[in-house]
């Protein structure tokens, strides 16, 4: 039987600080890619210039089109039987492709594992703990980043109008076409880009949720009104308790809500995935606090995105 070829697509936008390490990690794979296709999404930095030092096909777009369009352009320019996506600010483990290739013998699409590259701060260790919990026991993938090319052709590829949450959109298509997704816990890509601190994380959460308004146009049932209403209610309740009961009461109430959120994380990830023992408890506590703040940022972004959506309709 003829050996299947693998093409790796790297969507990139202003990633001059990361792209060399990203492509280098592909060149040192135990199973080398047959083709590397980098799609430069109208970067204004030296991303393409740095990438030219390596053996890869570079598609330079004149303007920034967004993540959905870039991924769709990328896979359509590949020649491989299998198409695998690697983020430009990520670094692939040396066995990443070989592990994906093994599992593609049994599935038409697979999901890999994410980790934080060099989690050398308390914040990054907490983020890495989140990945450990998510990809721990009983993880059932709904989306994929490695596909047989014929699958992408069958489902019509990525939605070029969706700039954020394109992975959620592709998961809907995979579900509609009954594509069975495999999970490869031994295939790891390490995220080396932002966020590397709490402020970057909050900004990213805001922008991500704000940018999902086009996704919600295509999938209105996924609107998380209840979630964001609850977060806003928590913020409002904390604010009122601070006014009525004074600063000390407000702080105590905020800490109490943080404790509840901590318990929710344990229940959701710890019990559901049986992953209590996977990470230290102090990191779970920090993660709970980080996720609480990120939820506030997401809610602000969600409301901003709703305003933008209404503005565009008018």
NUDRENZA-181673 format. One line per 4 residues: number of its first residue (from 0); their letters; for each residue y, z, x of N, C-alpha, C. Coordinates in Angstrom, 3 decimals. Layout:
# residues N
NUM> A> Y:Z:X:Y:Z:X:Y:Z:X  ...
END
This chain:
# residues 314
0> XXXX> -1.198:0.000:0.848:0.000:0.000:0.000:1.250:0.000:0.884  2.223:-0.820:0.510:3.461:-0.924:1.267:4.248:0.375:1.186  4.740:0.822:2.333:5.523:2.057:2.376:6.874:1.848:1.706  7.238:2.781:0.836:8.512:2.664:0.131:9.681:2.960:1.075
4> XXXX> 10.766:2.243:0.878:11.961:2.439:1.700:12.928:3.394:0.997  13.705:4.118:1.793:14.637:5.110:1.268:16.065:4.791:1.697  16.960:4.762:0.722:18.390:4.587:0.985:19.105:5.892:0.647  19.968:6.332:1.544:20.769:7.530:1.293:22.207:7.109:1.017
8> XXXX> 22.728:7.548:-0.110:24.108:7.241:-0.503:24.972:8.479:-0.284  26.092:8.300:0.424:27.029:9.396:0.689:28.370:9.075:0.038  28.685:9.684:-1.107:30.026:9.529:-1.687:30.996:10.394:-0.873  32.138:9.828:-0.478:33.043:10.579:0.387:34.497:10.391:-0.027
12> XXXX> 35.245:11.482:0.021:36.690:11.427:-0.224:37.380:12.466:0.662  38.150:11.989:1.622:38.874:12.861:2.556:37.945:13.898:3.202  36.900:13.394:3.839:35.898:14.277:4.449:35.788:14.073:5.951  36.907:13.793:6.620:36.864:13.526:8.057:36.330:14.718:8.866
16> XXXX> 36.504:15.927:8.340:36.051:17.116:9.062:34.553:17.357:8.944  33.898:16.695:7.995:32.484:16.975:7.722:31.562:15.772:7.904  32.118:14.564:7.828:31.270:13.380:7.721:30.390:13.146:8.954  30.886:13.490:10.140:30.090:13.294:11.355:28.841:14.169:11.325
20> XXXX> 29.001:15.431:10.961:27.852:16.340:10.888:26.884:15.905:9.800  27.423:15.382:8.709:26.594:14.916:7.597:25.691:13.759:8.028  26.295:12.728:8.620:25.508:11.554:9.034:24.566:11.910:10.187  25.032:12.768:11.092:24.176:13.196:12.212:22.908:13.871:11.721
24> XXXX> 23.039:14.651:10.626:21.865:15.340:10.082:20.848:14.351:9.520  21.296:13.153:9.148:20.387:12.117:8.669:19.699:11.411:9.837  20.422:11.296:10.931:19.850:10.626:12.103:18.779:11.470:12.795  18.770:12.761:12.540:17.775:13.643:13.174:16.668:14.058:12.208
28> XXXX> 16.533:13.350:11.104:15.491:13.653:10.125:14.105:13.353:10.694  13.119:14.130:10.262:11.738:13.843:10.654:11.259:12.554:9.988  11.856:12.228:8.851:11.611:10.940:8.201:12.972:10.249:8.118  13.206:9.294:9.006:14.504:8.636:9.087:14.764:7.800:7.836
32> XXXX> 16.009:7.770:7.349:16.344:6.892:6.220:16.314:5.442:6.666  15.920:4.557:5.773:15.910:3.132:6.098:17.313:2.543:5.990  18.176:3.243:5.283:19.531:2.735:5.070:20.451:3.895:4.699  21.657:3.884:5.254:22.692:4.855:4.883:23.892:4.086:4.357
36> XXXX> 24.284:4.405:3.124:25.429:3.731:2.496:26.502:4.780:2.213  27.628:4.655:2.898:28.752:5.559:2.670:29.805:4.853:1.829  30.167:5.470:0.714:31.211:4.909:-0.155:32.457:5.777:-0.004  33.472:5.226:0.654:34.739:5.931:0.871:35.628:5.711:-0.350
40> XXXX> 35.830:6.776:-1.106:36.548:6.694:-2.382:38.064:6.724:-2.197  38.590:5.764:-1.433:40.041:5.664:-1.239:40.615:6.802:-0.418  39.868:7.281:0.571:40.355:8.387:1.401:41.636:8.008:2.134  42.502:9.005:2.311:43.762:8.776:3.043:43.678:9.405:4.436
44> XXXX> 42.500:9.935:4.798:42.323:10.481:6.142:41.452:9.524:6.968  40.779:10.031:7.985:40.011:9.186:8.906:38.515:9.152:8.608  38.141:9.368:7.343:36.714:9.423:6.983:35.971:8.166:7.423  36.477:6.998:7.060:35.795:5.739:7.409:35.781:5.498:8.909
48> XXXX> 36.870:5.847:9.581:36.961:5.649:11.028:35.907:6.472:11.750  35.729:7.707:11.330:34.702:8.572:11.935:33.310:8.023:11.626  33.100:7.570:10.390:31.783:7.068:9.978:31.375:5.805:10.739  32.348:5.016:11.195:32.045:3.764:11.916:31.373:4.022:13.259
52> XXXX> 31.420:5.260:13.728:30.758:5.597:14.989:29.242:5.681:14.814  28.801:5.665:13.561:27.383:5.793:13.257:26.855:4.496:12.644  25.517:4.389:12.625:24.885:3.215:12.040:24.736:3.414:10.537  25.698:2.899:9.790:25.639:2.996:8.333:26.499:1.905:7.713
56> XXXX> 26.184:1.589:6.476:26.971:0.605:5.724:28.144:1.341:5.075  29.361:0.857:5.298:30.550:1.526:4.761:31.207:0.648:3.703  31.391:1.226:2.526:32.102:0.546:1.439:33.418:1.282:1.239  34.502:0.645:1.603:35.822:1.269:1.524:36.532:0.809:0.251
60> XXXX> 36.775:1.745:-0.668:37.476:1.429:-1.908:38.977:1.530:-1.700  39.720:0.675:-2.371:41.167:0.636:-2.181:41.860:1.846:-2.790  41.308:2.360:-3.878:41.921:3.527:-4.514:40.839:4.506:-4.954  41.257:5.717:-5.220:40.333:6.770:-5.629:39.865:6.546:-7.063
64> XXXX> 38.552:6.358:-7.247:37.995:6.072:-8.571:37.307:7.281:-9.202  36.918:8.247:-8.393:36.229:9.419:-8.944:34.740:9.392:-8.655  34.114:10.535:-8.837:32.732:10.728:-8.400:31.716:9.879:-9.148  31.897:9.735:-10.456:30.949:8.936:-11.220:30.930:7.488:-10.766
68> XXXX> 32.111:6.913:-10.601:32.229:5.515:-10.190:31.692:5.305:-8.781  31.986:6.233:-7.882:31.547:6.099:-6.490:30.028:6.151:-6.377  29.418:7.073:-7.091:27.954:7.154:-7.059:27.332:5.880:-7.630  27.939:5.357:-8.690:27.388:4.159:-9.322:27.533:2.935:-8.407
72> XXXX> 28.683:2.828:-7.765:28.883:1.725:-6.817:27.892:1.840:-5.663  27.688:3.069:-5.196:26.823:3.289:-4.042:25.391:2.860:-4.248  24.765:3.329:-5.324:23.339:3.008:-5.502:23.116:1.528:-5.775  24.095:0.871:-6.393:23.952:-0.565:-6.672:24.045:-1.413:-5.402
76> XXXX> 24.550:-0.844:-4.329:24.652:-1.560:-3.056:23.470:-1.274:-2.131  22.523:-0.462:-2.600:21.379:-0.115:-1.762:20.275:-1.164:-1.859  19.386:-1.136:-0.863:18.243:-2.060:-0.854:16.909:-1.315:-0.915  16.957:0.025:-0.877:15.729:0.822:-0.839:15.034:0.958:-2.177
80> XXXX> 13.769:1.339:-2.119:13.003:1.615:-3.340:13.401:2.958:-3.943  13.800:3.879:-3.059:14.211:5.220:-3.482:15.663:5.436:-3.059  16.455:5.964:-3.978:17.871:6.235:-3.707:18.090:7.748:-3.724  18.629:8.274:-2.627:18.879:9.710:-2.500:20.367:9.929:-2.222
84> XXXX> 20.961:10.899:-2.912:22.379:11.194:-2.736:22.559:12.441:-1.875  23.480:12.353:-0.913:23.836:13.489:-0.057:25.353:13.626:-0.058  25.857:14.815:-0.405:27.299:15.030:-0.419:27.861:14.910:0.992  29.083:14.375:1.100:29.698:14.137:2.405:30.006:15.423:3.155
88> XXXX> 30.160:16.531:2.430:30.438:17.809:3.096:29.185:18.680:3.151  28.028:18.023:3.146:26.755:18.743:3.243:25.993:18.317:4.491  25.065:19.147:4.895:24.216:18.880:6.060:22.767:19.005:5.614  21.996:17.956:5.845:20.603:17.942:5.389:19.684:18.644:6.381
92> XXXX> 18.781:19.464:5.870:17.735:20.061:6.695:16.886:18.941:7.296  16.335:19.166:8.475:15.630:18.097:9.197:14.447:17.515:8.424  13.853:18.300:7.523:12.711:17.820:6.741:13.100:17.404:5.321  14.389:17.318:5.062:14.901:17.019:3.719:14.293:15.743:3.138
96> XXXX> 14.391:14.641:3.879:13.882:13.355:3.365:12.363:13.301:3.326  11.713:13.878:4.310:10.244:13.830:4.317:9.674:14.593:3.125  10.300:15.723:2.771:9.835:16.500:1.626:10.109:15.772:0.318  11.251:15.102:0.247:11.562:14.309:-0.948:10.569:13.161:-1.094
100> XXXX> 10.280:12.489:0.020:9.352:11.354:-0.009:7.969:11.775:-0.498  7.486:12.937:-0.062:6.168:13.436:-0.495:6.120:13.593:-2.013  7.196:14.149:-2.570:7.212:14.441:-4.005:7.501:13.214:-4.858  8.105:12.191:-4.270:8.349:10.960:-5.020:7.058:10.203:-5.296
104> XXXX> 5.950:10.642:-4.704:4.644:10.054:-5.012:4.154:10.510:-6.386  4.731:11.615:-6.861:4.286:12.192:-8.133:5.346:12.115:-9.231  6.609:11.869:-8.847:7.707:11.833:-9.823:8.576:10.602:-9.607  9.367:10.275:-10.618:10.320:9.165:-10.504:11.727:9.662:-10.188
108> XXXX> 11.925:10.967:-10.230:13.203:11.578:-9.884:12.932:13.013:-9.450  13.647:13.495:-8.435:13.441:14.870:-7.984:14.772:15.556:-7.693  14.740:16.875:-7.762:15.898:17.703:-7.448:15.606:18.498:-6.184  16.596:18.564:-5.290:16.436:19.345:-4.068:17.047:20.731:-4.246
112> XXXX> 17.194:21.450:-3.151:17.741:22.812:-3.167:19.064:22.837:-2.419  20.000:23.670:-2.888:21.289:23.826:-2.226:21.380:25.209:-1.590  21.991:25.253:-0.418:22.289:26.498:0.274:23.679:26.375:0.911  24.255:27.494:1.302:25.546:27.504:1.994:25.295:27.384:3.488
116> XXXX> 26.031:26.507:4.147:25.897:26.321:5.594:26.626:27.456:6.319  25.911:28.157:7.178:26.460:29.281:7.942:27.230:30.262:7.055  26.540:30.988:6.180:27.213:31.993:5.332:27.609:33.212:6.160  28.716:33.084:6.899:29.101:34.112:7.869:30.179:35.063:7.357
120> XXXX> 30.388:35.104:6.053:31.314:36.072:5.466:30.653:36.667:4.227  31.200:37.781:3.759:30.628:38.439:2.585:30.688:37.512:1.374  31.797:36.788:1.244:31.960:35.857:0.120:30.912:34.755:0.172  30.715:34.165:1.349:29.750:33.065:1.471:28.315:33.548:1.302
124> XXXX> 28.038:34.765:1.739:26.697:35.316:1.530:26.434:35.536:0.042  27.479:35.915:-0.684:27.340:36.072:-2.132:27.079:34.727:-2.794  27.809:33.678:-2.353:27.587:32.338:-2.902:26.175:31.856:-2.585  25.732:32.112:-1.382:24.381:31.701:-1.010:23.341:32.442:-1.843
128> XXXX> 23.632:33.707:-2.166:22.730:34.487:-3.020:22.624:33.864:-4.406  23.730:33.290:-4.869:23.713:32.611:-6.170:22.745:31.429:-6.140  22.778:30.664:-5.047:21.838:29.549:-4.894:20.395:30.053:-4.850  20.177:31.165:-4.146:18.829:31.726:-4.037:18.300:32.104:-5.416
132> XXXX> 19.165:32.706:-6.239:18.747:33.088:-7.588:18.480:31.872:-8.462  19.386:30.891:-8.396:19.254:29.695:-9.239:17.978:28.931:-8.908  17.749:28.719:-7.606:16.594:27.912:-7.189:15.367:28.774:-6.884  15.363:29.982:-7.419:14.240:30.881:-7.198:13.072:30.595:-8.110
136> XXXX> 12.401:31.634:-8.537:11.219:31.471:-9.379:11.556:30.854:-10.729  10.667:30.043:-11.236:10.778:29.445:-12.578:11.949:28.478:-12.742  12.446:27.904:-11.640:13.546:26.945:-11.765:13.026:25.638:-12.359  13.661:25.198:-13.436:13.299:23.940:-14.093:14.493:22.988:-14.017
140> XXXX> 14.435:21.968:-13.161:15.579:21.072:-12.992:15.833:20.201:-14.216  17.102:20.010:-14.520:17.498:19.110:-15.616:18.148:17.847:-15.079  18.617:17.896:-13.839:19.202:16.697:-13.228:18.520:16.441:-11.891  18.820:15.325:-11.287:18.169:14.949:-10.034:19.172:14.274:-9.111
144> XXXX> 18.851:14.305:-7.797:19.688:13.607:-6.809:18.878:12.625:-5.974  17.611:12.455:-6.334:16.779:11.432:-5.703:16.057:10.684:-6.817  16.160:9.369:-6.806:15.617:8.558:-7.896:14.904:7.331:-7.336  13.905:6.882:-8.057:13.441:5.518:-7.814:14.545:4.602:-8.336
148> XXXX> 14.799:3.554:-7.614:15.915:2.677:-7.996:15.696:2.097:-9.386  14.451:1.859:-9.730:14.158:1.296:-11.044:14.540:2.271:-12.166  14.529:3.580:-11.869:14.947:4.581:-12.856:16.439:4.477:-13.106  17.225:4.357:-12.026:18.671:4.203:-12.179:19.005:2.925:-12.950
152> XXXX> 18.224:1.886:-12.700:18.428:0.634:-13.444:18.098:0.823:-14.917  17.064:1.585:-15.186:16.620:1.816:-16.565:17.633:2.621:-17.365  18.190:3.659:-16.755:19.121:4.527:-17.491:20.568:4.038:-17.416  20.819:2.977:-16.655:22.162:2.413:-16.583:23.063:3.039:-15.542
156> XXXX> 22.485:3.835:-14.652:23.274:4.423:-13.575:24.222:5.506:-14.052  25.269:5.729:-13.277:26.248:6.775:-13.571:27.383:6.239:-14.432  27.980:7.133:-15.206:29.145:6.786:-16.021:30.373:6.729:-15.112  30.963:5.560:-14.973:32.084:5.362:-14.053:33.370:6.045:-14.516
160> XXXX> 33.405:6.491:-15.759:34.618:7.121:-16.291:34.601:8.642:-16.161  33.474:9.190:-15.709:33.360:10.641:-15.582:33.540:11.041:-14.118  34.600:11.788:-13.844:34.927:12.174:-12.474:34.357:13.534:-12.088  34.040:14.349:-13.085:33.473:15.684:-12.853:32.299:15.873:-13.804
164> XXXX> 31.288:16.584:-13.350:30.077:16.843:-14.139:29.259:15.577:-14.362  29.316:14.658:-13.406:28.509:13.442:-13.519:27.024:13.759:-13.477  26.670:14.886:-12.837:25.259:15.281:-12.791:24.769:15.726:-14.168  25.664:16.328:-14.959:25.300:16.718:-16.319:25.112:15.481:-17.196
168> XXXX> 25.965:14.491:-16.985:25.850:13.252:-17.755:24.541:12.532:-17.430  24.199:12.490:-16.141:22.967:11.805:-15.749:21.746:12.561:-16.277  21.860:13.897:-16.404:20.739:14.674:-16.940:20.480:14.320:-18.398  21.553:14.038:-19.155:21.393:13.594:-20.542:20.616:12.275:-20.590
172> XXXX> 20.964:11.352:-19.691:20.294:10.050:-19.666:18.817:10.190:-19.283  18.547:11.051:-18.314:17.160:11.261:-17.901:16.331:11.833:-19.045  16.945:12.727:-19.798:16.251:13.341:-20.929:15.979:12.319:-22.023  16.967:11.490:-22.330:16.819:10.467:-23.370:15.688:9.510:-23.030
176> XXXX> 15.554:9.174:-21.751:14.526:8.213:-21.326:13.223:8.891:-20.893  13.123:10.196:-21.154:11.888:10.948:-20.868:11.439:10.822:-19.417  12.402:10.917:-18.508:12.087:10.879:-17.084:11.707:12.284:-16.627  10.504:12.421:-16.078:10.031:13.722:-15.615:10.622:14.018:-14.233
180> XXXX> 11.335:15.149:-14.116:12.012:15.491:-12.865:11.193:16.514:-12.089  10.957:16.223:-10.831:10.241:17.156:-9.982:11.196:18.033:-9.194  10.749:19.214:-8.807:11.562:20.134:-8.022:10.944:20.293:-6.646  11.781:20.128:-5.603:11.296:20.198:-4.223:11.981:21.369:-3.509
184> XXXX> 11.414:22.571:-3.571:12.045:23.741:-2.955:12.142:23.672:-1.432  11.358:22.780:-0.829:11.377:22.655:0.634:12.362:21.604:1.126  13.050:20.919:0.202:14.067:19.932:0.577:15.442:20.570:0.370  16.123:20.874:1.471:17.362:21.647:1.404:18.530:20.881:1.999
188> XXXX> 19.644:20.885:1.257:20.894:20.420:1.844:21.892:21.580:1.813  22.557:21.777:2.955:23.470:22.903:3.135:24.914:22.462:2.899  25.599:23.174:2.012:26.996:22.853:1.705:27.903:23.453:2.778  28.629:22.597:3.490:29.480:23.045:4.596:30.972:22.990:4.261
192> XXXX> 31.325:22.329:3.154:32.737:22.171:2.799:33.274:23.333:1.982  34.407:23.084:1.337:35.014:24.120:0.493:34.155:24.343:-0.741  34.153:25.585:-1.287:34.985:26.726:-0.879:34.347:27.541:0.242  35.209:28.016:1.157:34.764:28.911:2.218:35.374:30.299:2.072
196> XXXX> 36.219:30.479:1.046:36.760:31.806:0.756:37.020:31.896:-0.744  37.382:33.087:-1.210:37.521:33.329:-2.642:38.604:32.457:-3.273  39.761:32.332:-2.612:40.844:31.534:-3.189:40.421:30.088:-3.367  39.769:29.509:-2.367:39.274:28.133:-2.491:38.271:28.016:-3.625
200> XXXX> 37.471:29.069:-3.812:36.489:29.065:-4.890:37.151:29.070:-6.254  38.209:29.857:-6.408:38.910:29.927:-7.689:39.625:28.609:-7.995  40.223:28.016:-6.976:40.895:26.720:-7.155:39.883:25.652:-7.547  38.733:25.681:-6.894:37.689:24.703:-7.211:37.185:24.883:-8.639
204> XXXX> 36.997:26.135:-9.059:36.533:26.407:-10.426:37.532:25.883:-11.453  38.818:26.106:-11.188:39.865:25.622:-12.095:39.838:24.095:-12.181  39.832:23.447:-11.034:39.879:21.980:-11.002:38.625:21.362:-11.611  37.489:21.976:-11.350:36.234:21.435:-11.882:36.228:21.461:-13.401
208> XXXX> 36.613:22.592:-13.990:36.609:22.696:-15.442:37.714:21.853:-16.061  38.868:21.771:-15.386:39.974:20.947:-15.885:39.601:19.468:-15.888  38.805:19.066:-14.891:38.434:17.655:-14.779:37.298:17.225:-15.680  36.705:18.174:-16.419:35.559:17.850:-17.264:35.951:17.295:-18.630
212> XXXX> 37.273:17.107:-18.887:37.669:16.680:-20.232:37.107:15.301:-20.582  36.927:14.432:-19.580:36.342:13.124:-19.858:34.843:13.251:-20.153  34.211:14.212:-19.510:32.798:14.470:-19.801:32.647:14.958:-21.233  33.541:15.830:-21.673:33.470:16.374:-23.029:33.721:15.307:-24.090
216> XXXX> 34.470:14.270:-23.727:34.676:13.158:-24.663:33.341:12.483:-24.950  32.518:12.335:-23.917:31.197:11.701:-24.067:30.164:12.658:-24.641  30.352:13.968:-24.378:29.373:14.966:-24.827:30.096:16.131:-25.491  30.656:15.918:-26.660:31.427:16.981:-27.339:30.606:18.217:-27.681
220> XXXX> 29.284:18.063:-27.812:28.444:19.226:-28.133:28.371:20.226:-26.986  28.772:19.783:-25.784:28.714:20.662:-24.627:29.985:21.488:-24.432  30.941:21.345:-25.343:32.166:22.133:-25.247:31.837:23.627:-25.348  32.322:24.389:-24.377:31.975:25.809:-24.313:33.085:26.681:-24.897
224> XXXX> 33.407:26.451:-26.154:34.474:27.231:-26.774:34.129:28.717:-26.816  32.897:29.041:-27.166:32.503:30.453:-27.291:32.614:31.179:-25.963  32.153:30.526:-24.908:32.199:31.137:-23.583:33.627:31.440:-23.176  34.515:30.465:-23.323:35.892:30.656:-22.880:36.667:31.583:-23.815
228> XXXX> 36.324:31.596:-25.079:36.952:32.547:-25.999:36.594:33.973:-25.588  35.328:34.177:-25.201:34.887:35.506:-24.775:35.623:35.954:-23.525  35.765:35.046:-22.551:36.476:35.386:-21.319:37.925:35.729:-21.614  38.568:34.930:-22.469:39.955:35.213:-22.830:40.080:36.540:-23.564
232> XXXX> 39.089:36.859:-24.385:39.104:38.135:-25.099:39.018:39.296:-24.114  38.193:39.121:-23.076:38.084:40.149:-22.040:39.427:40.336:-21.330  40.054:39.220:-20.964:41.352:39.298:-20.287:42.372:39.988:-21.181  42.429:39.586:-22.444:43.396:40.145:-23.385:43.135:41.645:-23.599
236> XXXX> 41.862:42.014:-23.731:41.510:43.416:-23.948:41.904:44.270:-22.741  41.663:43.733:-21.540:42.046:44.448:-20.323:43.553:44.647:-20.266  44.291:43.593:-20.617:45.754:43.647:-20.603:46.269:44.686:-21.596  45.719:44.680:-22.799:46.150:45.624:-23.836:45.812:47.060:-23.452
240> XXXX> 44.591:47.254:-22.892:44.199:48.613:-22.500:45.111:49.144:-21.406  45.572:48.256:-20.532:46.494:48.676:-19.482:47.842:49.094:-20.045  48.306:48.390:-21.091:49.585:48.724:-21.702:49.489:50.024:-22.489  48.431:50.140:-23.279:48.273:51.308:-24.149:47.894:52.559:-23.364
244> XXXX> 46.907:52.427:-22.493:46.389:53.603:-21.812:46.913:53.819:-20.412  47.733:52.894:-19.942:48.247:53.032:-18.596:47.414:52.271:-17.583  47.924:52.215:-16.354:47.301:51.430:-15.296:45.863:51.880:-15.021  45.637:53.193:-14.947:44.308:53.729:-14.622:43.267:53.312:-15.648
248> XXXX> 43.638:53.397:-16.935:42.714:53.003:-18.004:42.384:51.521:-17.909  43.395:50.707:-17.635:43.183:49.268:-17.508:42.223:48.927:-16.401  42.383:49.616:-15.256:41.493:49.370:-14.109:40.067:49.801:-14.443  39.937:50.982:-15.069:38.606:51.466:-15.447:37.929:50.512:-16.423
252> XXXX> 38.692:49.977:-17.375:38.123:49.058:-18.350:37.692:47.759:-17.672  38.496:47.293:-16.719:38.163:46.078:-15.980:36.870:46.274:-15.190  36.746:47.438:-14.537:35.540:47.731:-13.772:34.318:47.837:-14.684  34.535:48.378:-15.866:33.450:48.486:-16.840:32.971:47.098:-17.262
256> XXXX> 33.916:46.191:-17.501:33.555:44.818:-17.872:32.829:44.128:-16.726  33.270:44.412:-15.508:32.609:43.840:-14.342:31.158:44.323:-14.260  30.947:45.608:-14.573:29.596:46.155:-14.575:28.726:45.456:-15.617  29.304:45.196:-16.808:28.558:44.488:-17.851:28.180:43.088:-17.381
260> XXXX> 29.123:42.437:-16.718:28.850:41.088:-16.222:27.746:41.122:-15.167  27.765:42.168:-14.350:26.735:42.375:-13.341:25.357:42.503:-14.003  25.310:43.241:-15.080:24.054:43.431:-15.814:23.577:42.103:-16.406  24.533:41.299:-16.915:24.190:40.003:-17.485:23.555:39.110:-16.428
264> XXXX> 24.117:39.117:-15.220:23.560:38.311:-14.132:22.131:38.752:-13.823  21.933:40.072:-13.769:20.590:40.576:-13.506:19.611:40.143:-14.592  20.063:40.240:-15.832:19.189:39.882:-16.938:18.891:38.387:-16.944  19.926:37.603:-16.726:19.770:36.149:-16.802:18.953:35.585:-15.650
268> XXXX> 19.324:35.985:-14.428:18.649:35.442:-13.250:17.489:36.321:-12.775  17.717:37.623:-12.821:16.687:38.517:-12.299:15.438:38.559:-13.135  15.602:38.774:-14.438:14.435:38.872:-15.314:13.869:37.491:-15.640  14.754:36.577:-16.031:14.307:35.244:-16.429:13.572:34.541:-15.298
272> XXXX> 14.106:34.669:-14.080:13.505:33.975:-12.939:12.686:34.928:-12.058  12.603:36.187:-12.465:11.867:37.206:-11.707:12.331:37.222:-10.250  13.646:37.266:-10.068:14.180:37.172:-8.711:14.942:38.377:-8.222  14.676:39.567:-8.771:15.389:40.775:-8.352:15.316:40.991:-6.840
276> XXXX> 14.129:40.815:-6.301:13.901:41.165:-4.897:14.345:40.082:-3.918  14.877:38.983:-4.418:15.228:37.863:-3.548:16.473:38.126:-2.716  17.420:38.908:-3.253:18.665:39.162:-2.532:19.027:40.644:-2.619  19.812:41.140:-1.639:20.242:42.542:-1.666:21.115:42.844:-2.887
280> XXXX> 21.011:44.050:-3.397:21.747:44.414:-4.593:23.257:44.402:-4.385  23.725:44.738:-3.184:25.174:44.749:-2.966:25.754:43.339:-3.063  24.957:42.317:-2.708:25.428:40.939:-2.841:25.450:40.509:-4.300  24.503:41.021:-5.090:24.508:40.728:-6.520:25.771:41.316:-7.160
284> XXXX> 26.152:42.519:-6.728:27.357:43.156:-7.258:28.597:42.340:-6.909  28.696:41.895:-5.661:29.835:41.067:-5.239:29.824:39.744:-5.986  28.633:39.169:-6.133:28.511:37.908:-6.860:28.976:38.065:-8.297  28.657:39.187:-8.910:29.084:39.434:-10.283:30.605:39.438:-10.380
288> XXXX> 31.237:40.100:-9.426:32.700:40.165:-9.410:33.307:38.779:-9.174  32.720:38.021:-8.226:33.202:36.670:-7.931:33.067:35.769:-9.156  31.897:35.839:-9.817:31.672:34.995:-10.987:32.614:35.357:-12.132  32.958:36.646:-12.243:33.902:37.063:-13.272:35.259:36.416:-13.030
292> XXXX> 35.744:36.458:-11.792:37.022:35.842:-11.458:36.957:34.319:-11.624  35.815:33.733:-11.247:35.662:32.290:-11.401:35.663:31.888:-12.878  35.108:32.751:-13.725:35.139:32.473:-15.161:36.559:32.454:-15.689  37.394:33.348:-15.170:38.815:33.333:-15.555:39.461:32.005:-15.137
296> XXXX> 39.160:31.575:-13.904:39.713:30.316:-13.402:39.191:29.127:-14.213  37.889:29.155:-14.548:37.304:28.080:-15.349:37.933:28.013:-16.739  38.188:29.184:-17.326:38.803:29.219:-18.653:40.195:28.608:-18.616  40.965:28.942:-17.572:42.299:28.364:-17.415:42.196:26.851:-17.244
300> XXXX> 41.239:26.416:-16.442:41.034:24.982:-16.250:40.575:24.295:-17.513  39.706:24.972:-18.262:39.206:24.426:-19.528:40.364:24.182:-20.505  41.236:25.173:-20.640:42.377:25.046:-21.559:43.333:23.951:-21.086  43.542:23.878:-19.780:44.395:22.817:-19.230:43.778:21.445:-19.494
304> XXXX> 42.469:21.334:-19.303:41.781:20.069:-19.563:41.853:19.657:-21.011  41.782:20.637:-21.918:41.911:20.352:-23.355:43.293:19.801:-23.672  44.318:20.370:-23.031:45.694:19.889:-23.238:45.841:18.454:-22.731  45.255:18.191:-21.569:45.302:16.837:-21.003:44.601:15.853:-21.927
308> XXXX> 43.440:16.261:-22.463:42.685:15.399:-23.375:43.487:15.083:-24.624  44.141:16.089:-25.194:44.969:15.879:-26.376:46.148:14.981:-26.074  46.735:15.152:-24.887:47.874:14.340:-24.461:47.450:12.867:-24.337  46.271:12.627:-23.752:45.798:11.255:-23.567:45.510:10.578:-24.914
312> XX> 45.022:11.372:-25.890:44.747:10.820:-27.216:46.044:10.371:-27.905  47.099:11.116:-27.659:48.388:10.797:-28.280:49.167:9.757:-27.486
END
